[in-house]
Amino acid sequence: MNQRVRSLTDIDGLRVGHHTCAGRPTGCTVILSDRPFTAGVDVRGGAPGSRELELLRPENSVGQIDAIFLAGGSAFGLEAAAGIMRGLEERGRGFAAGEIRVPIVCGAILFDLQLGDGGIRPDAAAGYAAMQSADTDPVGEGNVGAGAGATVGKMFGPGRAMRGGLGSWSIERPDGLKAGALAAVNSFGDVVDPGSGRILAGARTPDGRGLADSMEALRRGEEPPPPFAGNTLLAVVATNADLSKSGCTRVARMAQDALARCIRPAHMPWDGDTVFALATGTLGRTADAGTVGALAADALATAILRGVRAASSWGGCPSASDFGDSGDCPLQYR
């Protein structure tokens, strides 16, 4: 029997759905459950695009939400939320407001308009389709959903970038505590294997045949091109433990450590790096938020590497596999 690939959907009760648009690489990804869940968020990038993040602040009144989405299309991709809300409303989900239920849908977007026809981007129909496709199977990886149009390594502009992608992973302790992660990797910086220090994908040399090393270029005194909103790593980490909004927020903050390990440089003014954290409570007990955060950071680091390794070239933009790196991910947690 084949061993199941570890994934965010290993967190009991979670379902993930993708929609990848026709015509050019872009799309959206939806994470939901059969019942509302507690969530938090941490934003480190200087150019985020998001929806309903204020609801996730611990001091604000809405305690649980119905879905999280990640989308391409820049700010246009926020329209996907309308389709997700429609699908949830059809299922009777949402915050009770008299006789009406208002689904609580939080999300964030990344910029991928530079690949192909930028007039094609996720809309309400895409969000609805992603929600309808959500299931508990291992999450599809590579250039699917929110990772369809992802690129990385834009130190010298998009013309010398490489393909990013969407990856997922999970960790389970012997006592049943789980932490899972999903990442859409669309960073300004290079993606680096933290175990070996090797660049997997990133800015290329002028001839396009080698890796330039963005950090080394910065140390030499080279400067990035005029800023453009072409970046952002979006992620969702999750646990089966019962956590408060404050606990989820702490987990999201700690999970950002994965970006510092795997993206160089990370959290730039032109990135919109955003990490959501959610807790399903299906374990039936609480857990220390610090412990969950540490596990989530490890899971997210592996998800980032998997997303880049699963990517494929498109329109002259190569992937890590084109540079001979299609081996197994080194961060294997048993």
N, C-alpha and C positions, 0 to 999 in steps of 0.2 A: 504494500500500500504506500502511495506517495505521501510524504510528510507535508502537511499544510504549510504554506508560506505564511510566516508571521506578518501580522498586519494590524492596522488600527481596529479592524472589525473583530479582533480577538477580544476586545473589551465587550463583555456581555451586554447585549441590548443595542449596540450601535450598528447602524447601517450606513453605507456610503454609496453614492451614485454619481456617475459622470455623464456629462453631455459634451461631445466634441463637435464643434460646428463644421459644416461642409463648406468648402470653398477656400479656406485658409486655416492655419493652425491657431485655434483659440477655443475656449470652452469654459465650463464651470463644473464645480464639484460640490456636492451637498453632503453634510453629515447630520444625521438625525437618529432619533430613537423612538420606541413605541410610547414613551412617556417623556414629559419635560425633564430637563437636566440642569444642574447648576453649572455655571461657567464663569470664567474670568478672562482677562486679556492683558497683554503687555505689548506696547508699541515702542520700538527703539529707532526705527528709521526716520529720516527727516522729511519724507514725502509720502505719507500714508494716504490711502483712500479706503473709506470704510463706511459701514452702516450700523447704526444702533449700538455703538460701542459704549456710549454713556450709560446704557442700562446695565452694563456689566460691572460698573463701579460698585464696590461693596456697600457704600452708603446709600445707593439708590434702591427704589422700592421693589422692582420686579425681581423675584427670587430665582426664577428658573426660565429657561428659554426653550424653544421648540426645534430650532435648527441653526446650523452654521453653514455658510457657503463661502467658497473661494472662487474667484472668477477672473478671467482675462478681460481684455477690452478696455482697460483703464476705467475711468469714471463711468463710461457707458455700460460697463459690465454690472454695475449696481442694479440695473434694470432686472437682472435675473431674479432678484428677491421677490418681485411681484408675482412671478410664476410659482415660486416656492410657497409663498403665502396662499395663493389660490389653491394649490394642492393640499396644503394643510387645512385650510378652511373646509374643503370638501370632506375631510376626514374628521371634522368636528374638533380640531385642535386649536388651542390658543387661549389667551387671557380673557376671562369672562368680563364683558362690558355690557351689562344688561342682558339682552337676548342675543347679542352678537359676541362671537369669539374672535379675538384678534391674535393671530399667530405672531409669536415673537421670533424674528429671524435676524440674526447678526451675521455680518460678513465683511470681507475685505477683497480688494481687487489688485491686480498687477497690470503693468503696462506691457502689451505685446503687439501694439498697433503697427510696428515697423515691419512685421513679417506679412507679406502679401497685401491683400486689399483691406486696409484699415476700416473700411465701411462695414465689414463683416465682424460682428462682435456678439457676445452672449446677450440675449434679451429675455423677456418674460417666458417665451416658449422654451428657451434653452433651460432656464431654471426649473420649469415645470417638468421637462423631460428628464433632467438629472434627478429630481426628487422621485419621479415615478420609477426610475431604474434602480433606486437604492436597495441594496441587499446586504447580506452578511458574508458574502463571498470575500476572499482576499482582494484587497484593493488593487485595481488595475494600475500599473506603473508606466512611467515613461512619458511620452507626449500625448497624454489623454487629459480630458477635463481641463481643470485650471492650469495644468502643466503643458497643454498642447503647444502653446506659443512661447514657452519660457526660453530665455537665453541667459548666459552667464559670461562674466569677464568682459566688461564694457569700458575698461580703462582707456582704450583707444577708440571708443565709439562702437556702434553696433556692427560695422563692417568687419571687425576683427574679433567678434565675440564667438562663442560656441553655444551649442544647444544645452539648455537646462531641461528639467522635467519634473515629474511628480513621483515621489517615493513614499513608502510606508514601512513600518516595523513595529514590533511589540516585544515586551519583556514580561516574564511571569516569574514571581518568586515561589519558592516551595510552599509558602503559606497561602497562596492564591492571590496575593496582591498583584495587580497588573498595571502596566503603563504602556500606552501605545502612542504612535505619532504618525502624522501625515504631513508632507511638505511639498509645496510647489516652489521650485528653486529657480528664481529669476533675478539673481543677484548682480550688483555692480562688480563685486569682487570675484576672484578665482575660487573654485571649489577644491579643497585640499583634503587628502586623507590624513587625519590627525595622527594615525599610527606611524606612518612612514614619512610624512611631510611632503609627499608627492602631490603635485598639482594634477588633478584628474581632468579638469576642464576649466578654461579661462581665456583671458586675452591672448591673442596669437601674435606671433612675430609679423613684421610687414609682409613677408612672402606667404603668410597663412599656413606655413607648414610646421611651425613649432609653437611652443608655449612661451609667452613673453615674461611671465611672472610680474604681476601688477605691483606687488610690494617692493620688489627689487627696482622696478621702474620709478616708483615714488622715492625710494632711497637715492636713486641717481639724480633726482631733481626734475624728473619729467612730471608734467601736470596733466590731469584729465582734461578732456575737451569741455567746451561750455556745457553746463549741466542740462540734462534732459531727463524727463520722468520715465526712463526706460528700465527701471529696476524694481526690486522688491522680492523678498522671500516671505511667503505666507505659510503658516503652519498651524496645525491643530494637534494638541496632545491631550490624552484622556486617561482616566483611571477608573477602575471599578469600585474604588473606595468611596465612602461618603465624605465629601468635603463641603465646607461653606464657600460662599463667594470669595471671602478673604483668602481661604486656603487655595482655591483655584487660581486666584490672582498671583499668589506666591509661587505656585507651580509654573504658571506662564512665565514669570520673571526668571525663574531658575532654568527653564527650558531654553531661554535665549542663550545660555552658555553654549549650546550646540552650534549656534551661528559663529560665535567667536572661535570655536574649535575648527570649523570646517570652511568658513568663508573668510578670505583675506583680500582686501580689508572688508570688514562688516560694518553695518549700521552707519553707512555714509549719509550725507545730507540728501542724496538723490535716491536713496533706498526708502522703502516704506515698510521695513521689516516688522511683521505683526505675528504674534503667537497667541492663539486662543488655548485655553485649558478648560476641560470639562470633566465632570464627575458624575457617573451614572448611579453610584450607590448600590449596584447589584451585588457587591461583595457582602453587604449586610453589616458592615462595621466601618468605623472611621480609620484613618491612617495619618501618620505624621506628614504634613505638607512638605517638609524638607526632604523626607525620604522619597516621596512621590516625585518631587521636583528633580531630584538627582537621577532617578530612574528615567523620567521623561526626557531629560537632557540627553542621556545615552541613546534612548530610542530615537530621538529626533536627529541626532548626529548620523545614525545609521540610515534613517529615512532620506536625509539629504544626499548621502553618497549613492544610495540605491536609485534615487530619482535621476541623477546625472548619468549613472551607468546604464540605465534603461532607455536613455534618450536615443533618438535617431536623427540623422542629418536631414536637412530640408533647405532647398533653394540656395545651395552653396554655403550654408552654415553647418559646419561639421559637428559631430558629437564625440564624446569620450571614446566610443568604440572605434571611431576612425583613427584614433591615436593609439590603438592597440591596448585599450584598457577595458576589456569586457569580462574580466575575471570575477570571482566571488568577492563580495564585500568583506573586508577584513574585520569589521566590528561584529563579531558573532557572539551573542550572549546566550548561554545555555541555562 
